[in-house]
Amino acid sequence: MLKSHVSIQADFDWQQLQQLAGEDADFETELLTMFLQDAKLSLSQLEGAIAQQDMLAIADIAHSLRGSSANVGAIALSRLASQLESIVNSGCHLTDAGALVQQLHGCCQRIQAYLTTS
């Protein structure tokens, strides 16, 4: 079992990750690493979609990121992606989208730091 790191403890549902990995610490690390790679790609795609104001792509990417984050227990990432998805689906302007993307990047950076130090 991976030990929760103070800086991301509130960002994560460790029980969800442990359940998904069958309490296999090596598999937990592998899952987090794969998730992080996918999340970074999604954030890059999200930034491009925001720059082009492609609302459908933003909603699709945010929805996918929300689900994958929840699956591994990355609750902070999932909540932020859900907020972004809600903004788009409600037809609101993307004024807050950039700030949400920066917060999403921050969550990914904390996961990366955790993986580097564990």
Secondary structure in CASP SS format (residue, H / E / C, confidence):
PFRMAT SS
TARGET T0000
AUTHOR 0000-0000-0000
METHOD secondary structure of the structure
MODEL  1
M C 1.00
L C 1.00
K C 1.00
S C 1.00
H C 1.00
V H 1.00
S H 1.00
I H 1.00
Q H 1.00
A C 1.00
D C 1.00
F C 1.00
D C 1.00
W H 1.00
Q H 1.00
Q H 1.00
L H 1.00
Q H 1.00
Q H 1.00
L H 1.00
A H 1.00
G C 1.00
E C 1.00
D C 1.00
A H 1.00
D H 1.00
F H 1.00
E H 1.00
T H 1.00
E H 1.00
L H 1.00
L H 1.00
T H 1.00
M H 1.00
F H 1.00
L H 1.00
Q H 1.00
D H 1.00
A H 1.00
K H 1.00
L H 1.00
S H 1.00
L H 1.00
S H 1.00
Q H 1.00
L H 1.00
E H 1.00
G H 1.00
A H 1.00
I H 1.00
A H 1.00
Q C 1.00
Q C 1.00
D C 1.00
M H 1.00
L H 1.00
A H 1.00
I H 1.00
A H 1.00
D H 1.00
I H 1.00
A H 1.00
H H 1.00
S H 1.00
L H 1.00
R H 1.00
G H 1.00
S H 1.00
S H 1.00
A H 1.00
N H 1.00
V H 1.00
G C 1.00
A C 1.00
I H 1.00
A H 1.00
L H 1.00
S H 1.00
R H 1.00
L H 1.00
A H 1.00
S H 1.00
Q H 1.00
L H 1.00
E H 1.00
S H 1.00
I H 1.00
V H 1.00
N H 1.00
S C 1.00
G C 1.00
C C 1.00
H C 1.00
L H 1.00
T H 1.00
D H 1.00
A H 1.00
G H 1.00
A H 1.00
L H 1.00
V H 1.00
Q H 1.00
Q H 1.00
L H 1.00
H H 1.00
G H 1.00
C H 1.00
C H 1.00
Q H 1.00
R H 1.00
I H 1.00
Q H 1.00
A H 1.00
Y H 1.00
L H 1.00
T H 1.00
T H 1.00
S C 1.00
END
